[in-house]
Amino acid sequence: MSSKIHEYDVDVVWTGNHGTGTSGYTTYGREHDVRAASTPTILGSADPTFRGDPARWNPEQLQVAALSQCHMLWYLNLAATAGVVVTAYEDNAHGVMVQDSSGGGRFESVTLRPRVTITADSDPDVARQVHAKVPEVCFIARSVNFPVHHDPVITVGDNDRQN
């Protein structure tokens, strides 16, 4: 397959000027809006540890969410191709970031914990194997420099739900 280039444009607008700009570390808000064409605005801030608003998304949460979303979307694609019928999918993803003495930091790891329900005529072993194939194709997981672990739980549903 030949290479294809995909481009993504996002606007980030700081809304945290409380009247004196960044005249001091404690004088300004970390609030900002994340916007992209035709999508709802994401209300962002810093992690509460860094004077952020806990009612708004922070970049670290968005990083973990992006990994979880990418894994799920590729999983559903690969499951359908492998003949596994998924009727429900939930992930309780967990990210660990380490802050160093300079104040900077980095993600140490993210663990995805998808809970997948499949139909009774789907093979649970194949459903589990599909999770192992996702890191080979997930755009976000292939772009980060820390490990992304997977701890899936596969359930064969007798009362299949449509979500």
Disulfide bonds with the S-S distance in Angstrom:
Cys70-Cys138 2.44
